[in-house]
Amino acid sequence: MSKQNLAAATAITGIIALGATMISVPAMAGSKEKCYGVAAAGKNDCATNSSSCAGTSKTDNQGDAFIAVPKGLCGKLVGGSLEPKA
């Protein structure tokens, strides 16, 4: 493999890895916050105490399931909490 092909392959691999990392992490950077107790069943952004990954909450408004919302919105949502609920 030539140096040019190796460099191109390395660059492409890096871009793919970065994209995969960006997809697997909820969009929490900057102006987002975790809002607990408002996600529809199966629409949570991350693992909960009773489920192992995103999209696996069992009930609507599950207290330990969160979704990422713009900062300041959670307190305006009925049932929204910045802390997990029991």
C-alpha positions as CSV (number, residue, x, y, z in Angstrom):
1,M,0.0,0.0,0.0
2,S,1.4,3.4,-0.9
3,K,1.8,6.2,1.6
4,Q,-0.9,8.2,-0.1
5,N,-3.4,5.3,0.1
6,L,-2.4,4.6,3.7
7,A,-3.0,8.3,4.6
8,A,-6.4,8.4,2.8
9,A,-7.5,5.1,4.5
10,T,-6.4,6.5,7.9
11,A,-8.3,9.8,7.3
12,I,-11.5,8.0,6.3
13,T,-11.3,5.6,9.3
14,G,-10.9,8.6,11.6
15,I,-13.9,10.4,10.1
16,I,-16.0,7.2,10.4
17,A,-14.9,6.8,14.1
18,L,-15.7,10.4,14.9
19,G,-19.2,10.1,13.3
20,A,-19.9,6.9,15.3
21,T,-18.9,8.7,18.5
22,M,-21.1,11.6,17.7
23,I,-24.1,9.4,17.1
24,S,-23.7,7.2,20.2
25,V,-23.7,10.2,22.6
26,P,-26.9,12.2,23.2
27,A,-26.7,15.7,22.1
28,M,-25.9,17.1,25.5
29,A,-23.2,19.6,24.6
30,G,-23.7,23.3,25.1
31,S,-27.3,24.3,25.5
32,K,-28.9,20.9,26.4
33,E,-29.9,19.4,29.7
34,K,-31.2,16.0,30.9
35,C,-34.9,16.1,31.6
36,Y,-36.3,13.1,33.6
37,G,-39.8,11.9,33.7
38,V,-41.1,13.2,30.4
39,A,-39.9,10.7,27.8
40,A,-42.5,8.5,26.0
41,A,-42.0,4.7,26.4
42,G,-39.1,3.6,24.2
43,K,-38.0,7.2,23.4
44,N,-35.4,7.8,26.2
45,D,-31.9,9.0,25.3
46,C,-29.8,6.8,27.6
47,A,-29.8,3.8,29.9
48,T,-32.0,3.8,33.0
49,N,-31.9,1.7,36.2
50,S,-34.2,-0.8,34.6
51,S,-33.0,-0.8,31.0
52,S,-29.6,-1.0,29.4
53,C,-29.7,1.5,26.5
54,A,-31.4,4.3,24.8
55,G,-34.9,3.7,23.5
56,T,-35.7,1.0,26.1
57,S,-37.8,2.7,28.7
58,K,-40.8,0.6,29.6
59,T,-43.5,3.3,30.4
60,D,-44.3,6.8,29.5
61,N,-42.9,9.4,31.9
62,Q,-40.6,6.8,33.6
63,G,-38.8,8.6,36.4
64,D,-35.3,7.4,35.7
65,A,-35.5,7.9,31.9
66,F,-34.4,11.2,30.4
67,I,-34.3,13.0,27.1
68,A,-32.0,15.9,26.1
69,V,-33.9,19.2,25.9
70,P,-32.8,22.8,25.4
71,K,-31.6,24.3,28.8
72,G,-34.5,25.9,30.6
73,L,-37.2,23.8,29.0
74,C,-37.4,20.9,31.4
75,G,-38.8,23.0,34.3
76,K,-41.6,24.1,32.0
77,L,-42.7,20.5,31.1
78,V,-45.3,18.9,33.2
79,G,-43.5,16.2,35.3
80,G,-40.1,17.4,34.1
81,S,-37.2,17.1,36.6
82,L,-33.5,17.7,36.3
83,E,-32.9,14.9,38.8
84,P,-34.0,11.2,38.4
85,K,-37.3,10.3,40.2
86,A,-37.8,7.2,42.2
